[in-house]
Amino acid sequence: MNLRLGTRGSALATAQSGQFADAVVAAASTAGGEAAVELVKVTTKGDIDRGSLVGLSQTGVFVTALREALLAGECDFIVHSLKDVPTQPYPGLEVVAIPEREDPRDVLCTDGRTLAELPEGAAIGTGSPRRAAQLLAVRPDLDVQPLRGNVDTRLSRIGDGLDGVVLAAAGLNRLGRGDDATEPLSVEDMVPAPGQGALAIEIREDAPDELRTLLATLDHTPTRAAVTAEREALRVLDAGCAAPVAAHAVVTGGRLTLHTRVIGNDGTLALNERNSGVLAEAAAIGRSSGFSLLGRGAERLMGRA
Ligand SMILES: NCc1[nH]cc(CCC(=O)O)c1CC(=O)O
């Protein structure tokens, strides 16, 4: 099979698409067949028109352009960072696989000092309200600064106006820059974004069975259950990737435990909800967590009521 994988041109997109392409080739050979995967660069509106991103929800800008290229037949499948994918399904496409996830944690990158070692008032960069609020909950003295741009740009700011930045471990690891992480932040102090560290593989609904079957072999059941719960909570809370909503599910021994957190912007107030059950109930666990949080005033905390 000759396959075209549509990807953005950023370093992270290229790295994760390339790594997934290798996994597809290996899976085909394990199945006794053969596949060749060609990376097709899709230029997205967000890549061309960076200025317009300010104030816009990041969610969807990059994802939509890739999806349009897939629907138009410019490629056969696409790879998304799941945390950037809106929760509503996209007509004509289906998520055929969610591979085993990378480290879901956020990490602090500094000149070597841990969060506890940073001096009072240290400047930490992050563009994420979720990260900002949780940092301030642990260290109210920190000077949290807005930060945008790709992973390289963000890392280059350490020692240049910032004492540190917070990034996803998965992104650093996929770029081969895991050593730039000074300290992984615990999933208790810094609950990750729903779906963080996971990828979603999409095809057209009318894709050939051979392609669907091959990609489906790369689905990872525990990861799919975990991210299903996390994203259902997010969907019920009606929040995007820019919202101060965090959700992290752990699967052990056939059971799934979901921790969902909604945080006020200054980090002083947070609502936490924990729910668990069997994997088959993943979606229901996420939904009930989301509804509990709404019942407890999550909308007020998110500034919507
Ligand atoms: N919002 C940007 C983004 N989207 C996906 C990742 C990499 C981590 C992942 O795959 O979840 C990143 C960078 C970051 O948050 O540091």
The ligand as a Gaussian input file, in Angstrom:
#p B3LYP/6-31G(d) Opt

LIG

0 1
 N       -1.051000      23.387000      22.295000
 C        0.159000      23.086000      21.582000
 C        0.511000      21.636000      21.688000
 N       -0.291000      20.694000      21.167000
 C        0.274000      19.472000      21.404000
 C        1.463000      19.673000      22.080000
 C        2.376000      18.572000      22.477000
 C        1.829000      17.719000      23.590000
 C        0.749000      16.773000      23.209000
 O        0.846000      16.095000      22.163000
 O       -0.221000      16.653000      23.956000
 C        1.642000      21.049000      22.258000
 C        2.786000      21.743000      22.899000
 C        2.630000      21.948000      24.395000
 O        1.498000      22.009000      24.902000
 O        3.647000      22.099000      25.084000

